[in-house]
Amino acid sequence: MANKLPKFYGKPMIEIPAIVPVANFLEGDFGKEFLKEYKGRVEKDYNDSDSLNVLKYDNGIVKGSNHFAVVLANAILSQEGLRTANQADLEKILRAKTLTLNGQYEDSGLCLRSESSPNEYLAKQLMTQLKARGKVKLPVILNLNDLELIKDSNSNYGLAFKLKKDAKSIYAPQLDNKNNQRKFSQTDENGLPIFNKDGSRTLYTANSGLSRVYLDGGLDLGTGCDCLAYSYEDGRVVVVSAEGTSQGLDKYISKLQQEKAKADAEIERKFQAALKLLKN
């Protein structure tokens, strides 16, 4: 072919979903403005709590994470039609390779195994709330985006958790301590392990009480850490579009509109050139 053809612009051959979920870290201008709002709330509403003063903006991204911080972050993000990621979301992100999650950790939920230690006070509080809603079978996972944060001077952290009205507990027998260090590669619809002795990832569990649920730097699933306030700079808060939002679709439409404008401009340029040639 002597002459190179111009870029071909086609139309989708598949139905474009009405809702396109999106995910990202707290980064850029959005992350910077979020952190400003977050710090303001920590100071005003939570007496500058040490358990919450764990996030910082560095090299264009918000770093740090603990379970109290993520619950407060979710309260702020929900006003923008967003929420923090739960474990099922993180597994979807891994499969789709939407974000690079290895090399850092991401908090997603709480595992309640009993009303004893560790974190006995908070465990009993959550169990009381769960029992008020019906029969409870342990262990369960509570997603952080299903919780609200309250001040509580009786708590070792000065903070406690309150179940949202529509919060759902997830029965998680996989997280029984007998499964500690079992291998897996795939997960179910709740982001929980489907065990496989040849799996590339490891589950870590505990015996009792209330502990963190998080994806660690090696993509293993941690459910045994009892320090809910611990944070360091490798932590990341992952944000996803809440159900019913269309941010992803808006972005896709905007891209199509830009490509259409370029194509129209190119056609007009060729038309004017041909018209000029005919006149001459």
GULOVO-609860 format. One line per 3 residues: number of its first residue (from 1); their letters; for each residue x, y, z of N, C-alpha, C. Coordinates in Angstrom, 1 decimal. Layout:
REM residues N
NUM> a> X/Y/Z/X/Y/Z/X/Y/Z | ... $
***
This chain:
REM residues 280
1> man> 0.9/-1.2/0.0/0.0/0.0/0.0/0.9/1.2/0.0 | 0.7/2.1/-1.0/1.6/3.3/-1.2/1.3/4.3/-0.1 | 0.1/4.7/0.1/-0.3/5.7/1.0/-0.8/5.1/2.3 $
4> klp> -0.4/5.7/3.4/-0.9/5.2/4.7/-2.3/5.8/5.0 | -3.2/4.9/5.3/-4.6/5.4/5.6/-4.7/6.2/6.9 | -5.6/7.1/7.0/-5.8/7.8/8.3/-6.3/6.8/9.3 $
7> kfy> -6.3/7.3/10.6/-6.7/6.4/11.7/-8.2/6.0/11.5 | -8.5/4.8/11.7/-9.8/4.2/11.6/-10.6/4.5/12.9 | -11.8/5.0/12.9/-12.6/5.2/14.0/-13.8/4.3/13.9 $
10> gkp> -13.9/3.4/14.8/-15.1/2.5/14.8/-16.0/2.8/15.9 | -17.1/2.0/15.9/-18.1/2.1/17.0/-18.2/0.8/17.8 | -18.5/0.9/19.1/-18.5/-0.3/19.9/-19.4/-1.4/19.4 $
13> mie> -18.9/-2.7/19.4/-19.7/-3.8/19.0/-20.3/-4.5/20.2 | -20.1/-4.0/21.4/-20.7/-4.6/22.6/-21.5/-3.5/23.3 | -22.4/-3.9/24.1/-23.2/-2.9/24.9/-22.4/-2.3/26.0 $
16> ipa> -22.3/-1.0/26.0/-21.5/-0.3/27.0/-22.4/-0.3/28.3 | -21.9/-0.8/29.4/-22.7/-0.8/30.6/-23.0/0.6/31.1 | -24.2/0.8/31.7/-24.6/2.1/32.2/-23.7/2.6/33.3 $
19> ivp> -23.2/1.6/34.1/-22.4/2.0/35.2/-21.0/1.3/35.1 | -20.0/2.1/35.0/-18.6/1.6/34.9/-17.9/1.9/36.2 | -17.7/0.9/37.1/-17.0/1.2/38.3/-15.6/1.6/38.1 $
22> van> -15.1/2.5/39.0/-13.7/2.9/38.9/-13.0/2.8/40.2 | -11.7/2.8/40.2/-11.0/2.7/41.5/-9.6/3.4/41.4 | -9.2/3.9/42.5/-7.9/4.6/42.5/-7.4/4.8/44.0 $
25> fle> -6.2/5.2/44.1/-5.7/5.7/45.4/-6.1/7.1/45.6 | -5.8/7.6/46.8/-6.0/9.0/47.1/-4.8/9.8/46.6 | -4.8/10.3/45.4/-3.7/10.9/44.8/-4.0/12.2/44.1 $
28> gdf> -2.9/12.9/43.7/-3.1/14.2/43.0/-3.9/15.2/43.8 | -4.5/16.1/43.1/-5.2/17.2/43.7/-6.4/16.7/44.6 | -7.0/15.6/44.1/-8.1/15.0/44.9/-7.6/14.5/46.2 $
31> gke> -6.5/13.8/46.2/-5.9/13.4/47.4/-5.5/14.5/48.4 | -5.0/15.5/47.8/-4.5/16.7/48.6/-5.7/17.4/49.3 | -6.8/17.6/48.5/-8.0/18.2/49.1/-8.7/17.3/50.1 $
34> flk> -8.7/16.0/49.8/-9.3/15.1/50.7/-8.5/15.1/52.1 | -7.2/15.1/52.1/-6.4/15.1/53.3/-6.7/16.4/54.1 | -6.9/17.5/53.4/-7.2/18.8/54.1/-8.5/18.6/54.9 $
37> eyk> -9.5/18.1/54.2/-10.8/17.9/54.9/-10.7/16.8/56.0 | -9.9/15.8/55.8/-9.7/14.7/56.8/-9.1/15.3/58.0 | -8.0/16.0/57.9/-7.3/16.6/59.1/-8.2/17.6/59.8 $
40> grv> -9.0/18.3/59.1/-9.9/19.3/59.7/-10.9/18.5/60.6 | -11.4/17.4/60.1/-12.4/16.6/60.9/-11.7/16.0/62.1 | -10.5/15.5/61.9/-9.8/14.8/63.0/-9.6/15.8/64.2 $
43> ekd> -9.3/17.1/63.8/-9.0/18.1/64.8/-10.3/18.6/65.5 | -11.4/18.8/64.7/-12.6/19.3/65.2/-13.5/18.3/65.8 | -13.6/17.1/65.2/-14.6/16.1/65.7/-14.0/15.1/66.6 $
46> ynd> -12.7/14.9/66.5/-12.1/13.7/67.3/-10.9/14.1/68.1 | -10.9/15.4/68.5/-9.9/15.9/69.5/-8.5/15.6/69.1 | -8.2/15.7/67.8/-6.9/15.4/67.3/-6.3/14.1/67.7 $
49> sds> -7.2/13.1/67.6/-6.9/11.7/68.0/-5.6/11.1/67.4 | -4.7/10.6/68.2/-3.5/10.0/67.7/-3.8/8.8/66.8 | -4.9/8.1/67.1/-5.3/6.9/66.3/-5.7/7.3/64.8 $
52> lnv> -6.1/8.6/64.7/-6.5/9.1/63.3/-5.4/9.9/62.6 | -4.5/10.5/63.4/-3.5/11.3/62.7/-2.4/10.5/62.1 | -2.7/9.7/61.1/-1.8/8.7/60.6/-1.6/8.9/59.0 $
55> lky> -2.3/9.8/58.4/-2.2/10.0/57.0/-1.4/11.2/56.6 | -0.6/11.1/55.5/0.2/12.2/55.1/0.2/12.2/53.5 | 0.4/13.4/53.0/0.5/13.6/51.5/2.0/13.6/51.1 $
58> dng> 2.4/12.7/50.3/3.9/12.7/50.0/4.0/12.2/48.5 | 4.8/12.9/47.7/5.0/12.5/46.3/3.7/12.3/45.6 | 2.8/13.1/45.8/1.5/13.1/45.0/0.5/12.1/45.4 $
61> ivk> 0.7/11.4/46.6/-0.3/10.4/47.0/-0.4/10.4/48.6 | -1.6/10.1/49.1/-1.8/10.0/50.5/-1.3/8.6/51.0 | -0.4/8.7/52.0/0.2/7.5/52.5/-0.3/7.2/53.9 $
64> gsn> -0.3/5.9/54.3/-0.7/5.5/55.6/-2.1/4.9/55.6 | -2.4/4.1/56.6/-3.7/3.5/56.8/-3.8/2.8/58.1 | -5.0/2.9/58.7/-5.4/2.0/59.8/-6.9/2.0/59.7 $
67> hfa> -7.5/1.1/60.5/-8.9/0.9/60.4/-9.8/2.1/60.8 | -9.3/2.8/61.8/-10.1/4.0/62.2/-10.0/5.1/61.1 | -8.8/5.2/60.5/-8.7/6.2/59.4/-9.5/5.9/58.2 $
70> vvl> -9.6/4.6/57.8/-10.4/4.3/56.7/-11.9/4.5/56.9 | -12.3/4.2/58.1/-13.8/4.5/58.4/-14.1/6.0/58.3 | -13.2/6.8/58.8/-13.4/8.2/58.7/-13.3/8.7/57.2 $
73> ana> -12.3/8.1/56.5/-12.2/8.5/55.1/-13.4/8.1/54.3 | -14.1/7.0/54.7/-15.3/6.6/54.0/-16.4/7.6/54.2 | -16.5/8.1/55.4/-17.5/9.1/55.7/-17.4/10.4/54.9 $
76> ils> -16.1/10.7/54.6/-15.9/11.9/53.8/-16.1/11.6/52.3 | -15.7/10.5/51.8/-15.8/10.1/50.4/-17.2/9.8/50.0 | -18.0/9.3/51.0/-19.4/9.0/50.7/-20.2/10.3/50.2 $
79> qeg> -19.8/11.4/50.6/-20.4/12.7/50.2/-20.2/13.0/48.8 | -19.2/12.3/48.2/-18.9/12.5/46.7/-19.3/11.3/45.9 | -20.1/10.4/46.5/-20.6/9.3/45.7/-19.5/8.2/45.6 $
82> lrt> -18.6/8.2/46.5/-17.4/7.3/46.5/-17.4/6.5/47.9 | -16.6/5.5/47.9/-16.4/4.7/49.2/-15.1/4.1/49.2 | -14.7/3.6/50.4/-13.4/2.9/50.5/-13.7/1.4/50.0 $
85> anq> -12.6/0.8/49.5/-12.7/-0.6/49.0/-12.9/-1.6/50.1 | -13.7/-2.6/49.9/-13.8/-3.7/50.8/-12.9/-4.9/50.1 | -12.9/-6.0/50.8/-12.0/-7.1/50.3/-12.4/-7.6/49.0 $
88> adl> -13.7/-7.7/48.7/-14.2/-8.1/47.4/-13.7/-7.2/46.3 | -13.8/-5.8/46.6/-13.3/-4.8/45.6/-11.8/-5.0/45.3 | -11.0/-5.2/46.4/-9.6/-5.4/46.2/-9.3/-6.6/45.3 $
91> eki> -10.0/-7.6/45.5/-9.8/-8.8/44.7/-10.2/-8.6/43.2 | -11.2/-7.8/43.0/-11.6/-7.4/41.6/-10.5/-6.6/41.0 | -10.0/-5.7/41.8/-8.9/-4.8/41.3/-7.7/-5.6/40.9 $
94> lra> -7.4/-6.6/41.7/-6.2/-7.5/41.4/-6.4/-8.3/40.1 | -7.6/-8.8/40.0/-7.9/-9.6/38.7/-7.9/-8.7/37.5 | -8.4/-7.5/37.6/-8.4/-6.6/36.5/-7.1/-5.9/36.2 $
97> ktl> -6.2/-5.9/37.2/-4.9/-5.2/37.2/-5.2/-3.7/37.1 | -6.2/-3.2/37.7/-6.6/-1.8/37.7/-5.5/-1.0/38.4 | -5.1/-1.5/39.5/-4.1/-0.8/40.3/-3.0/-1.8/40.8 $
100> tln> -1.8/-1.2/41.1/-0.7/-2.1/41.6/-0.9/-2.1/43.1 | -1.3/-3.2/43.7/-1.6/-3.3/45.1/-0.4/-4.0/45.9 | 0.4/-4.7/45.2/1.6/-5.3/45.9/2.6/-4.3/46.3 $
103> gqy> 3.4/-4.6/47.3/4.4/-3.7/47.8/3.9/-2.7/48.8 | 2.6/-2.8/49.1/2.0/-1.9/50.2/0.9/-2.7/50.8 | 0.1/-2.1/51.7/-1.0/-2.8/52.3/-2.3/-1.9/52.3 $
106> eds> -3.4/-2.6/52.2/-4.7/-1.9/52.1/-5.7/-2.6/53.1 | -6.2/-1.7/54.0/-7.1/-2.2/55.0/-8.5/-2.3/54.4 | -9.3/-3.3/54.7/-10.6/-3.5/54.1/-11.7/-3.8/55.1 $
109> glc> -11.4/-4.5/56.3/-12.5/-4.9/57.1/-12.0/-5.3/58.5 | -12.9/-5.8/59.3/-12.6/-6.3/60.7/-13.1/-7.8/60.7 | -12.3/-8.6/61.4/-12.8/-10.0/61.6/-13.1/-10.1/63.1 $
112> lrs> -14.4/-10.5/63.4/-14.8/-10.8/64.7/-15.0/-12.3/64.9 | -14.1/-12.8/65.9/-14.1/-14.2/66.2/-14.8/-14.6/67.5 | -14.7/-13.7/68.5/-15.3/-13.9/69.8/-15.4/-12.6/70.5 $
115> ess> -15.9/-12.6/71.7/-16.0/-11.4/72.5/-14.9/-11.2/73.5 | -13.8/-12.0/73.3/-12.6/-11.9/74.2/-11.5/-11.1/73.5 | -10.3/-11.1/74.2/-9.2/-10.4/73.6/-8.7/-11.1/72.4 $
118> pne> -8.0/-10.4/71.4/-7.6/-9.0/71.5/-8.8/-8.1/71.2 | -8.7/-6.8/71.7/-9.7/-5.8/71.4/-11.0/-6.2/72.0 | -11.0/-6.7/73.2/-12.2/-7.3/73.9/-13.3/-6.2/74.0 $
121> yla> -13.0/-5.0/74.4/-14.0/-4.0/74.5/-14.7/-3.7/73.2 | -14.0/-3.5/72.1/-14.6/-3.3/70.9/-15.3/-4.5/70.3 | -14.8/-5.7/70.6/-15.4/-6.9/70.1/-16.8/-7.1/70.8 $
124> kql> -16.9/-6.8/72.1/-18.2/-6.9/72.8/-19.2/-5.9/72.3 | -18.7/-4.7/72.0/-19.6/-3.6/71.5/-20.2/-4.1/70.1 | -19.3/-4.6/69.3/-19.8/-5.0/67.9/-20.7/-6.2/68.0 $
127> mtq> -20.4/-7.1/68.9/-21.3/-8.3/69.1/-22.6/-7.9/69.6 | -22.7/-7.0/70.5/-24.0/-6.5/71.0/-24.8/-5.9/69.9 | -24.2/-5.1/69.0/-24.9/-4.5/67.9/-25.4/-5.6/66.9 $
130> lka> -24.6/-6.6/66.7/-24.9/-7.7/65.7/-26.1/-8.5/66.3 | -26.0/-8.8/67.6/-27.0/-9.7/68.2/-28.4/-9.0/68.2 | -28.4/-7.6/68.3/-29.6/-6.9/68.3/-30.3/-7.0/66.9 $
133> rgk> -29.5/-7.4/65.9/-30.1/-7.5/64.6/-30.5/-9.0/64.2 | -30.1/-9.9/65.1/-30.4/-11.3/64.8/-29.4/-12.2/65.3 | -29.5/-13.5/64.9/-28.5/-14.5/65.3/-27.2/-14.3/64.6 $
136> vkl> -26.1/-14.5/65.4/-24.8/-14.3/64.9/-24.0/-15.6/64.9 | -23.4/-16.0/63.7/-22.5/-17.1/63.6/-21.1/-16.6/63.3 | -20.2/-17.0/64.1/-18.8/-16.5/64.0/-17.9/-17.6/63.3 $
139> pvi> -16.8/-17.1/62.7/-16.3/-15.7/62.6/-17.1/-14.9/61.5 | -17.1/-13.6/61.6/-17.7/-12.8/60.6/-16.7/-11.6/60.2 | -16.9/-11.2/59.0/-16.2/-10.0/58.5/-17.2/-8.8/58.5 $
142> lnl> -16.7/-7.7/58.9/-17.4/-6.4/58.8/-16.6/-5.5/57.9 | -17.2/-5.1/56.8/-16.5/-4.2/55.9/-16.4/-2.8/56.5 | -15.2/-2.2/56.3/-15.0/-0.9/57.0/-16.0/0.2/56.4 $
145> ndl> -16.4/0.0/55.2/-17.4/1.0/54.6/-18.8/0.7/55.1 | -19.0/-0.3/56.0/-20.3/-0.5/56.7/-20.3/0.0/58.1 | -19.2/0.7/58.5/-19.1/1.2/59.9/-19.0/2.7/60.0 $
148> eli> -19.4/3.2/61.1/-19.2/4.6/61.5/-18.3/4.8/62.7 | -17.7/5.9/62.8/-16.7/6.1/63.8/-17.3/7.0/64.9 | -17.1/6.6/66.2/-17.6/7.4/67.3/-16.5/7.5/68.4 $
151> kds> -16.6/8.6/69.1/-15.7/8.8/70.2/-16.1/7.9/71.4 | -15.1/7.3/72.1/-15.5/6.5/73.2/-14.3/6.5/74.2 | -14.4/7.2/75.3/-13.3/7.3/76.3/-13.0/6.0/77.0 $
154> nsn> -13.9/5.0/76.9/-13.6/3.7/77.5/-12.8/2.8/76.6 | -12.7/3.1/75.4/-11.9/2.3/74.4/-10.4/2.7/74.6 | -9.6/1.7/74.4/-8.1/1.9/74.5/-7.7/2.9/73.4 $
157> ygl> -8.4/3.0/72.3/-8.1/3.9/71.2/-8.8/5.3/71.3 | -9.7/5.4/72.3/-10.5/6.6/72.4/-11.6/6.7/71.3 | -11.7/5.6/70.6/-12.7/5.5/69.5/-13.3/4.1/69.5 $
160> afk> -14.5/4.1/68.8/-15.2/2.8/68.7/-16.0/2.8/67.4 | -16.6/1.7/67.1/-17.3/1.5/65.8/-18.8/1.3/66.0 | -19.5/1.9/65.1/-21.0/1.7/65.1/-21.4/1.2/63.7 $
163> lkk> -22.2/0.1/63.8/-22.7/-0.4/62.5/-23.7/0.5/61.9 | -23.5/0.7/60.5/-24.5/1.5/59.8/-25.9/0.8/59.8 | -26.9/1.5/59.5/-28.2/0.9/59.5/-28.3/-0.3/58.5 $
166> dak> -27.7/-0.1/57.3/-27.7/-1.2/56.3/-26.5/-2.1/56.3 | -25.7/-2.1/57.3/-24.5/-2.9/57.4/-24.8/-4.4/57.3 | -23.9/-5.1/56.7/-24.1/-6.6/56.6/-22.9/-7.2/57.1 $
169> siy> -23.1/-8.2/57.9/-21.9/-9.1/58.4/-21.8/-10.2/57.4 | -20.6/-10.7/57.2/-20.3/-11.8/56.3/-19.7/-12.9/57.0 | -20.5/-14.0/57.1/-20.0/-15.2/57.7/-18.8/-15.7/57.0 $
172> apq> -17.7/-15.9/57.7/-16.4/-16.2/57.0/-15.7/-17.4/57.7 | -16.2/-18.7/57.5/-15.6/-19.8/58.1/-14.1/-20.1/57.7 | -13.8/-19.5/56.5/-12.4/-19.6/56.1/-11.4/-19.0/57.1 $
175> ldn> -11.9/-18.0/57.9/-11.0/-17.3/58.8/-10.8/-17.9/60.1 | -11.4/-19.1/60.3/-11.1/-19.9/61.5/-9.6/-20.1/61.7 | -9.2/-20.2/62.9/-7.7/-20.3/63.1/-7.1/-21.6/62.6 $
178> knn> -8.0/-22.6/62.4/-7.5/-23.9/61.9/-6.9/-23.7/60.5 | -7.3/-22.6/59.8/-6.9/-22.4/58.4/-5.7/-21.5/58.3 | -5.1/-21.2/59.5/-3.9/-20.3/59.5/-2.8/-20.8/58.5 $
181> qrk> -2.3/-20.0/57.7/-1.2/-20.2/56.7/-1.6/-21.2/55.6 | -2.9/-21.4/55.4/-3.3/-22.2/54.2/-3.1/-21.4/53.0 | -2.9/-22.1/51.9/-2.7/-21.4/50.6/-3.9/-21.2/49.8 $
184> fsq> -3.9/-20.2/48.9/-5.0/-20.0/48.0/-4.5/-19.1/46.8 | -5.2/-19.1/45.7/-4.9/-18.2/44.6/-6.2/-17.4/44.2 | -7.3/-18.1/44.3/-8.6/-17.5/43.9/-9.4/-17.2/45.2 $
187> tde> -10.4/-16.3/45.0/-11.3/-15.9/46.1/-12.7/-16.0/45.6 | -13.6/-16.0/46.6/-15.1/-16.1/46.3/-15.6/-14.7/46.1 | -17.0/-14.6/46.1/-17.6/-13.3/45.8/-17.4/-12.3/46.9 $
190> ngl> -17.0/-12.8/48.1/-16.8/-11.9/49.2/-15.3/-11.5/49.4 | -14.5/-12.0/48.5/-13.0/-11.7/48.6/-12.3/-12.7/49.5 | -13.0/-13.8/49.9/-12.4/-14.8/50.8/-11.8/-15.9/50.1 $
193> pif> -10.7/-16.5/50.7/-9.9/-17.5/50.0/-10.7/-18.8/49.6 | -10.4/-19.3/48.4/-10.8/-20.6/48.0/-9.5/-21.4/48.1 | -9.4/-22.3/49.1/-8.1/-22.9/49.4/-7.6/-23.9/48.3 $
196> nkd> -6.3/-23.8/48.1/-5.6/-24.7/47.1/-4.2/-24.9/47.6 | -3.8/-26.1/47.9/-2.5/-26.4/48.4/-1.4/-25.9/47.5 | -1.7/-25.7/46.2/-0.6/-25.2/45.3/-0.8/-23.7/45.1 $
199> gsr> -1.6/-23.0/45.9/-1.8/-21.6/45.7/-0.6/-20.7/45.9 | -0.6/-19.5/45.4/0.6/-18.6/45.5/0.4/-17.6/46.7 | -0.7/-17.6/47.3/-1.0/-16.6/48.4/-1.3/-17.3/49.7 $
202> tly> -1.1/-16.6/50.8/-1.3/-17.2/52.1/-2.3/-16.5/53.0 | -3.1/-17.2/53.7/-4.0/-16.6/54.7/-3.4/-16.7/56.1 | -3.5/-15.6/56.8/-3.1/-15.6/58.2/-4.3/-15.2/59.1 $
205> tan> -4.4/-16.0/60.1/-5.6/-15.9/61.0/-5.2/-15.8/62.5 | -6.2/-15.8/63.3/-6.0/-15.7/64.8/-7.0/-16.6/65.5 | -6.9/-16.7/66.8/-7.8/-17.5/67.6/-9.1/-16.9/68.0 $
208> sgl> -9.0/-15.6/68.4/-10.2/-15.0/69.0/-10.2/-13.5/68.8 | -11.2/-12.9/69.4/-11.3/-11.4/69.5/-11.6/-10.7/68.2 | -11.1/-9.5/68.1/-11.3/-8.6/67.0/-10.0/-8.3/66.3 $
211> srv> -9.9/-8.5/65.0/-8.6/-8.2/64.4/-8.8/-7.6/63.0 | -7.7/-7.1/62.4/-7.8/-6.4/61.1/-8.0/-7.4/60.0 | -8.6/-6.9/58.9/-8.6/-7.7/57.6/-7.9/-6.7/56.6 $
214> yld> -6.8/-7.2/56.0/-6.1/-6.4/55.1/-5.3/-7.2/54.0 | -5.0/-6.6/52.9/-4.2/-7.2/51.9/-2.8/-6.7/52.2 | -1.8/-7.6/52.3/-0.5/-7.2/52.7/0.4/-7.0/51.4 $
217> ggl> 1.6/-6.6/51.6/2.5/-6.2/50.5/2.8/-7.3/49.5 | 2.6/-8.5/50.0/2.9/-9.7/49.1/1.6/-10.3/48.6 | 0.5/-9.6/48.8/-0.9/-10.0/48.3/-1.4/-11.1/49.1 $
220> dlg> -0.8/-11.4/50.3/-1.4/-12.3/51.2/-2.6/-11.7/52.0 | -3.5/-12.5/52.5/-4.6/-11.9/53.3/-4.3/-12.0/54.8 | -4.2/-10.9/55.4/-4.0/-10.9/56.9/-5.3/-10.6/57.6 $
223> tgc> -5.6/-11.5/58.6/-6.8/-11.4/59.4/-6.5/-11.6/60.9 | -5.2/-11.5/61.2/-4.8/-11.8/62.6/-4.2/-10.7/63.4 | -3.9/-9.6/62.7/-3.3/-8.4/63.4/-4.3/-7.8/64.4 $
226> dcl> -3.8/-7.6/65.6/-4.8/-7.0/66.6/-4.6/-5.5/66.9 | -3.6/-4.9/66.3/-3.4/-3.4/66.5/-4.2/-2.6/65.5 | -5.3/-2.2/65.8/-6.2/-1.5/64.8/-5.7/-0.1/64.5 $
229> ays> -4.9/0.5/65.3/-4.4/1.9/65.1/-3.1/1.9/64.4 | -2.4/0.8/64.2/-1.0/0.8/63.6/-1.1/1.3/62.2 | -0.1/2.1/61.8/-0.1/2.6/60.5/1.4/3.0/60.1 $
232> yed> 1.7/2.7/58.9/3.0/3.2/58.4/2.9/3.6/56.9 | 3.9/4.2/56.3/3.7/4.9/55.1/3.5/4.0/53.9 | 3.6/2.7/54.1/3.3/1.8/53.0/1.8/1.5/52.9 $
235> grv> 1.0/2.1/53.8/-0.5/1.9/53.7/-1.1/2.8/52.6 | -2.1/2.3/52.0/-2.8/3.0/51.0/-4.3/2.9/51.2 | -5.1/4.0/51.0/-6.5/4.0/51.1/-7.0/3.8/49.6 $
238> vvv> -7.7/2.8/49.3/-8.2/2.6/48.0/-9.7/3.0/47.9 | -10.0/3.8/46.9/-11.3/4.4/46.7/-12.0/3.8/45.5 | -13.2/3.5/45.6/-14.0/3.0/44.5/-15.3/3.9/44.3 $
241> sae> -15.8/3.9/43.1/-17.1/4.6/42.9/-18.2/3.8/43.5 | -19.0/4.4/44.3/-20.1/3.8/45.0/-21.2/3.3/43.9 | -22.0/2.4/44.4/-23.1/1.9/43.5/-24.0/3.0/43.0 $
244> gts> -24.3/3.1/41.7/-25.2/4.1/41.3/-24.5/5.3/40.7 | -23.1/5.3/40.7/-22.4/6.5/40.1/-22.0/6.1/38.7 | -21.6/7.1/38.0/-21.3/6.9/36.6/-20.0/7.6/36.2 $
247> qgl> -19.1/7.7/37.1/-17.8/8.4/36.8/-17.0/7.8/35.7 | -17.0/6.4/35.7/-16.2/5.7/34.7/-16.9/6.0/33.3 | -18.2/5.9/33.2/-18.9/6.1/32.0/-18.7/7.6/31.5 $
250> dky> -18.8/8.5/32.4/-18.5/9.9/32.0/-17.2/10.1/31.4 | -16.2/9.5/31.9/-14.8/9.5/31.4/-14.7/8.9/30.0 | -15.4/7.8/29.9/-15.3/7.1/28.6/-16.0/7.9/27.5 $
253> isk> -17.2/8.5/27.9/-17.9/9.3/26.9/-17.0/10.6/26.5 | -16.4/11.2/27.5/-15.5/12.3/27.2/-14.4/12.0/26.3 | -13.8/10.8/26.4/-12.8/10.3/25.5/-13.3/10.1/24.1 $
256> lqq> -14.5/9.5/24.0/-15.1/9.4/22.7/-15.4/10.7/22.0 | -15.9/11.7/22.8/-16.2/13.0/22.3/-14.9/13.7/21.7 | -13.8/13.5/22.5/-12.5/14.1/22.0/-12.0/13.5/20.7 $
259> eka> -12.2/12.1/20.6/-11.8/11.4/19.4/-12.6/11.8/18.2 | -13.9/12.0/18.5/-14.9/12.4/17.4/-14.5/13.8/16.9 | -14.2/14.7/17.9/-13.8/16.1/17.5/-12.6/16.1/16.6 $
262> kad> -11.6/15.2/16.9/-10.4/15.1/16.1/-10.7/14.6/14.7 | -11.5/13.6/14.7/-11.9/13.0/13.4/-12.7/14.0/12.5 | -13.6/14.7/13.2/-14.4/15.7/12.4/-13.4/16.8/11.9 $
265> aei> -12.5/17.2/12.7/-11.5/18.3/12.2/-10.7/17.8/11.1 | -10.3/16.5/11.1/-9.5/15.9/10.0/-10.3/15.8/8.7 | -11.6/15.4/8.8/-12.4/15.4/7.7/-12.6/16.7/7.1 $
268> erk> -12.9/17.7/7.9/-13.1/19.1/7.4/-11.8/19.6/6.7 | -10.6/19.3/7.3/-9.4/19.7/6.7/-9.2/19.1/5.3 | -9.5/17.9/5.1/-9.4/17.2/3.8/-10.4/17.7/2.9 $
271> fqa> -11.7/18.0/3.4/-12.7/18.6/2.5/-12.3/20.0/2.0 | -11.7/20.8/2.8/-11.3/22.1/2.4/-10.2/22.0/1.4 | -9.3/21.1/1.6/-8.1/20.9/0.7/-8.6/20.4/-0.7 $
274> alk> -9.6/19.5/-0.7/-10.1/19.0/-1.9/-10.9/20.1/-2.7 | -11.6/20.9/-1.9/-12.4/22.0/-2.5/-11.4/23.0/-3.2 | -10.3/23.3/-2.5/-9.3/24.3/-3.0/-8.7/23.7/-4.3 $
277> llk> -8.5/22.4/-4.3/-7.9/21.8/-5.5/-8.8/21.9/-6.7 | -10.1/21.6/-6.4/-11.1/21.7/-7.5/-11.2/23.1/-8.1 | -11.2/24.1/-7.2/-11.3/25.5/-7.6/-10.1/25.9/-8.5 $
280> n> -8.9/25.3/-8.2/-7.8/25.7/-9.0/-7.7/25.0/-10.3 $
***
